Amino acid sequence: MRGEAARGAEWAHRPERSHPWVIRLMVWISLTAGRTIGRVVLRGIAAYFVLFAPAARRASRGFLARALGRPATLRDVYRHVLWFASTIHDRVFLLSGRGRQLQVEVVGAEALHQALADGRGCLLVGAHLGSFEALRAMGRERAQLRVAMCMYEENARKINQTLQAINPAAMQDIIALGRMDSMLAVRDRLDQGYLVGLLADRSIGADAGLTLPFLGAPARFPTGPWRLALMLRRPVFLMAGLYLGGNRYQLRFEPLADFSAVPQGQLRAAVEQAVRHYAQSLERLVRESPWNWFNFYDFWEQR
């Protein structure tokens, strides 16, 4: 179990390849000179990481070959890294209240509002696909949705500290995972009518999981988020804040499962069905927009 745990949590222990002074410089340039000038600098930073982060470069090549159905070129890898960097860069503007320069389309919010009508909240299950901040900020501002996000903070501490300095109030609706009171915090937000988002594509250590086909090979998906939804008896929607290039984003919401009234004898089957539905929906989104996949490690070696 220890060996499996080490492999499963490899993403969590990988150190950040960022320096606080670089992050602060990018924030200053962006807020002082604007998004256009900031994106010019961002292209150089993306090129640096493509050249000097070999593990991430290999992982990007491997993923893109599966998603695109052909060998990935260095130009493909650069585009992949640049899209990831662009979503991080745009968090600066979203957190500082300057996100209105971004064009955001919301798809599926009607079904979400219907599910929220009883005031008990809903769970949003996503992946490291696209922008969390676009989903949280724009969902709140343009779709009248209150969104709290569950987050594993340790492997993004430097950038989170800098972004918190931009707007401390915007970080209040972050629920830290791995604490004794995490589930109670999730329940309380749901009872207040919030949407609570969590990611279901990565496992921590030897968490229980289900191995399913994903982009042509077996991949292990954790069942913990779904057991949480089952315990809380809430409906679950798929969420994705897809970056479309330039200044365009698309927020996607799709119903995945409803654990509100699962019979006692069907609990395990309901969880497994939900995980399968999630994996299939995620694969469809990844094939539609592969540049939004931000797992820069060998996703298929988790099993």
Disulfide bonds with the S-S distance in Angstrom:
none
